[in-house]
Amino acid sequence: MKSGIFLRDIVVNFVGKINNITTKIVMSNMKLFIPVFGIILLLNSCVSVSNNSSQTENCPQAIVVALPVSPQNENFYDRFNYHIYNVLADADTINFQTLRQDFVFCRANNTWTLQSGTLAKDLQPPSNYAQLAQELIKPSFKNIVFQSKSFQYRVVREPQFFLDENNLIARDQEPEPAADKVVFELVTPDNKISQRQTLYTLKDLQAAAVKMGYSAAGNQLGFPHITSAVTYGNRIWWSVSFEQGEGNNGIATIVSYDPQTNKFTLIQPEELGFTQITDLSITGDANSPTFWMGTQISGEGNPYIPAKGLVAYHPDLQNPNSGSLTAYTVHNSPLVGAIPDKLWLENELLWVSTANGVCQVQWQTADSFDSWTCWRFAAMAKLPSEELPLYSTSINKTPAASLSRNNRETVEVLWWSPIDFKTGKGRYEVRHPQGFTVNLDEGASVYEFQRFLPPGKPPVDWPGFQWHWHGARFVRGFDEVSWNLFGGGPQGIGTGQFSPDAPINWHVMRGDLELLEIAPKSTSIKYYSGWVDEAKLIPYLTVVPQEQIKNPQPNPLAAKAKQLPSR
């Protein structure tokens, strides 16, 4: 029987390339042409990304890292993929590695530089289906050193799968739910035969679904993968995640192993349920630790969906599956991105990296906003010497305003969208302080699936649902843009429907929103962005301090939630 394969990196690297008709047409016609004046602008933009001009000998020299133009075999929004795959640290720097760039923090002067990507090949997603499929059915063992000894580990599905004559993942027959398992394997230094610990079965997954109010039918085990391995106290700890979508699912699991007693302990926090753990760090007393975890979920064609943000879990010593949980999200904390990808712990500081930026948190006082220092990733561009036509929507033919150097030298670039599939031309969305107003025929209602909302988010379904309140306006980070690989690419607020013949006309994709009026059947907003022809700008990446609003206003949706009808 064939098994569906929809792991996050499979979706990102394969399904999107095959199914996103819009992107294929756009990229196949993309012309990598840079006007002469654009080159001059790029040279003029060679400035440090920090706000401190002092030079420190051991800090890397700042270079200009241009916003990449996606090659023909990639989706256009891959250029905005800043998810962190690895963190490297030494005495001088902390390096947050994406697929294409390194965001490097210099300890000596608290500044950032951008560098070309140096992510090791073995940490990158598989480049071909055969390699990926083989790793799923028979994953490689990884190593961790504990007390000067090497331990090998992996997590597998049982009964085992194989590749059939068509190179598809299959197995002879489907087992009974109690026999369909996710199994952790560990090879200790003193034993070449692996020890095996069942983490959960399909029967367990079905029971968990029923306990949460869902049907047991339609559930199947997603292929698992280990997202972190940590040594703490006298134990080794692992966080285990899983593919999700089209019925595939799993149970959030932390595994620990005590070499002295040769025993495993499983922690499966009920509060996390089917949430994917992206990374794990541990603080506090070794006998009563606090687990810090990044979280996300995913679905069919949606590889990155925010979940509970950064989670601090304090297990109950009597029942470690039902401890206390505190969630820090973009809705209730200074967290700069919605999905924490990688965590890095250094004594009293916890570094939390996302696809939208990085936060340095004094973890012992994380409930205080003053304990957070955050920076966000941004793309900037030099404005040309002549006035730059600005369009109120992505494919409008008549400019609504213009940008000039009278008040500023640079403009922040928020997104890119195609305007013509045949030519491959597009426009950049940029910040526009004056903003535009639009009345929408789409209103608001009480959100139906409230249990899946990140803590602090009001249960209101409205056109700006993927934006979050930042004290004065609704804002949207890079990792809040839903990719929708099966539905025409990322979604914003616009008019029209996805078609391979014509792009959607977007009002706004990532610009800030001001809510003017909202009712069950209509919404009026002011959005602080506009669109410019791509040939006029050459964006480069940078890192800027994340501003905290001094006198934040309450989220206007919080009061509306009590007044709106359900759909």
FENRAKA-V814995 format. One record per backbone hydrogen bond with DSSP energy under -1.0 kcal/mol. NH is the residue of the N-H (numbers start at 1). CO is the residue of the C=O. E is the energy in kcal/mol with one decimal. If there is no record, write none. Layout:
NH;CO;E / NH;CO;E
//
This chain:
3;169;-1.4 / 11;7;-2.7 / 12;8;-2.5 / 13;9;-2.3 / 14;10;-2.6 / 15;10;-1.4 / 16;11;-2.2 / 18;14;-1.7 / 19;15;-3.0 / 20;16;-1.8 / 21;19;-1.7 / 24;20;-2.1 / 25;21;-2.3 / 26;22;-2.6 / 27;23;-3.2 / 28;24;-2.0 / 29;26;-1.0 / 33;31;-2.0 / 39;35;-1.6 / 40;36;-1.7 / 41;37;-1.9 / 42;38;-2.3 / 43;39;-2.3 / 44;40;-2.1 / 46;43;-1.2 / 47;45;-2.3 / 59;56;-1.9 / 67;539;-2.2 / 74;71;-1.8 / 78;75;-1.9 / 79;76;-1.2 / 80;77;-1.4 / 81;78;-1.7 / 82;80;-1.1 / 85;97;-3.1 / 86;97;-1.1 / 88;95;-2.4 / 90;93;-2.5 / 94;105;-1.9 / 95;88;-4.0 / 96;103;-2.9 / 97;86;-2.8 / 98;101;-3.0 / 102;115;-2.4 / 103;96;-2.8 / 104;113;-2.8 / 105;94;-2.9 / 106;111;-3.1 / 107;92;-2.8 / 110;106;-1.1 / 113;104;-2.2 / 115;102;-2.2 / 117;100;-2.2 / 123;120;-1.6 / 124;121;-1.3 / 132;128;-2.1 / 133;129;-3.4 / 134;130;-2.2 / 135;131;-1.8 / 136;132;-1.6 / 137;133;-2.1 / 138;134;-2.1 / 142;153;-2.5 / 144;151;-2.1 / 146;149;-3.3 / 149;146;-1.4 / 151;144;-2.8 / 152;187;-2.4 / 153;142;-2.3 / 154;185;-1.7 / 156;183;-2.8 / 158;181;-2.3 / 162;170;-3.0 / 164;168;-2.6 / 167;164;-2.3 / 170;162;-2.8 / 179;176;-1.9 / 181;158;-3.1 / 182;200;-2.3 / 183;156;-2.8 / 184;197;-3.1 / 185;154;-2.9 / 186;195;-2.3 / 187;152;-3.0 / 191;188;-1.6 / 195;186;-3.5 / 197;184;-2.7 / 199;182;-3.0 / 200;182;-1.0 / 202;180;-2.2 / 203;177;-1.6 / 205;201;-2.2 / 206;202;-2.6 / 207;203;-2.3 / 208;204;-2.3 / 209;205;-2.0 / 210;206;-2.2 / 211;207;-2.1 / 212;208;-1.4 / 213;210;-1.5 / 214;209;-2.9 / 219;216;-1.1 / 220;247;-2.2 / 222;249;-3.0 / 225;241;-1.8 / 227;239;-2.3 / 230;237;-3.2 / 232;235;-2.2 / 235;232;-1.8 / 236;257;-1.9 / 237;230;-3.7 / 238;255;-2.7 / 239;228;-1.6 / 240;253;-2.6 / 241;225;-3.3 / 243;223;-1.5 / 245;248;-1.9 / 248;245;-1.9 / 249;220;-1.8 / 252;273;-2.5 / 253;240;-1.2 / 254;267;-2.7 / 255;238;-2.6 / 256;265;-2.4 / 257;236;-2.2 / 258;263;-2.3 / 262;258;-2.0 / 263;258;-1.1 / 265;256;-2.3 / 267;254;-2.8 / 270;321;-2.7 / 272;269;-1.2 / 273;269;-1.6 / 275;272;-1.8 / 276;296;-2.4 / 278;294;-2.4 / 281;292;-2.3 / 283;290;-2.2 / 288;285;-1.1 / 290;283;-2.7 / 291;313;-2.8 / 292;281;-3.2 / 293;311;-2.7 / 294;279;-1.3 / 295;309;-1.0 / 296;276;-1.6 / 297;305;-2.5 / 299;302;-2.2 / 302;299;-1.9 / 305;297;-2.0 / 310;328;-2.7 / 311;293;-3.1 / 312;326;-3.0 / 313;291;-3.0 / 314;324;-3.1 / 322;319;-2.2 / 324;314;-2.3 / 326;312;-2.5 / 328;310;-3.5 / 333;329;-1.3 / 341;353;-2.8 / 342;353;-1.1 / 344;351;-2.1 / 346;349;-3.1 / 349;346;-2.6 / 350;361;-3.0 / 351;344;-3.5 / 352;359;-2.9 / 353;342;-2.6 / 354;357;-3.0 / 358;375;-2.0 / 359;352;-2.4 / 360;373;-3.3 / 361;350;-2.6 / 362;371;-2.2 / 363;348;-1.0 / 363;361;-1.3 / 365;362;-1.8 / 366;363;-1.2 / 368;365;-1.9 / 371;368;-1.9 / 372;369;-1.6 / 373;360;-2.1 / 375;358;-2.8 / 376;544;-3.1 / 377;356;-2.2 / 378;542;-2.3 / 380;540;-3.0 / 381;411;-1.6 / 383;409;-2.9 / 388;403;-3.4 / 390;401;-2.8 / 391;531;-3.1 / 394;506;-2.2 / 400;390;-2.7 / 401;390;-1.8 / 403;388;-2.5 / 411;381;-2.2 / 413;379;-3.1 / 414;429;-3.7 / 415;429;-1.2 / 417;427;-2.3 / 419;425;-2.6 / 420;425;-1.4 / 424;420;-1.8 / 427;417;-2.5 / 428;532;-2.5 / 429;415;-2.4 / 430;530;-2.9 / 431;412;-1.9 / 432;528;-1.5 / 436;527;-2.4 / 438;525;-2.4 / 440;523;-3.7 / 444;519;-1.5 / 445;461;-1.7 / 446;565;-2.2 / 447;459;-2.2 / 452;449;-1.5 / 453;450;-1.6 / 457;454;-2.1 / 460;458;-2.2 / 461;445;-3.2 / 465;462;-1.9 / 467;464;-2.2 / 468;475;-3.2 / 470;473;-2.8 / 474;513;-2.7 / 475;468;-3.2 / 480;477;-1.7 / 481;478;-1.2 / 485;301;-3.1 / 487;484;-1.2 / 489;484;-1.9 / 493;508;-2.7 / 495;505;-2.4 / 505;495;-1.9 / 507;493;-2.7 / 508;493;-1.7 / 513;474;-2.7 / 514;526;-2.5 / 516;524;-2.4 / 517;524;-1.7 / 519;522;-2.7 / 523;440;-1.8 / 524;517;-3.1 / 525;438;-2.2 / 526;514;-2.4 / 527;436;-2.7 / 528;512;-2.4 / 530;430;-2.2 / 531;391;-2.6 / 532;428;-2.5 / 534;426;-1.9 / 536;533;-1.8 / 537;534;-1.4 / 540;380;-2.9 / 541;65;-3.0 / 542;378;-2.6 / 544;376;-2.6 / 546;374;-2.6 / 553;471;-3.3 / 558;555;-1.5 / 560;556;-1.1 / 561;557;-1.9 / 562;559;-1.0 / 563;560;-1.8 / 564;560;-1.3
//
